[in-house]
Amino acid sequence: MEETKPLTNPELLAAVERMNREQSRESREAVLDLVISTARFLAPVTITPAPGADAAAPETTIQFQLLPNQMNQPFFPAFTSWEELRKLCGPKNQQPLVLSFPDYAKMVLQDGRAAGFVVDPFGCCLSFDRAMTEHLVQRKAEQSPKKP
């Protein structure tokens, strides 16, 4: 796996740890605010053709992975670091894209197969179903400065 840029989310992970410890509304809200505003995630994808394989290829396709939860509902995985991503794919070469909440929200709301997205499915395992994703889109819009 080729790590081109380090990606970490220490502020989000600290907030998740605090949320798990305190179990308060304030700590949950802090996590949600970080997810929708500043967090960046690694999204495992399959790029066809592989980068550098055929520079003359007319079309490149990007396929996002879906992981089933305990009820076999498919979720887009969102990893907070390369270390968390390796829990899925091990040392094999993985082609991730760096995405933010708006990217995941768009995928969840446009892809009828997806039940939502999950942050660090083999770690803190924060799941956001379709309804919660819609709520967070609205919340982000309310927080964004209005354009004249």
Secondary structure by P-SEA (a helix, b strand, c coil): ccccbbbbcaaaaaaaaaaaacccaaaaaaaaaaaacbbbbbbbbbbcccccccccccbbbbbbbbbbccccbbbbbbbccaaaaaacccccccbbbbbcaaaaaaaaaacccccbbbcccccccccccaaaaaaaaaaaaaaccccc
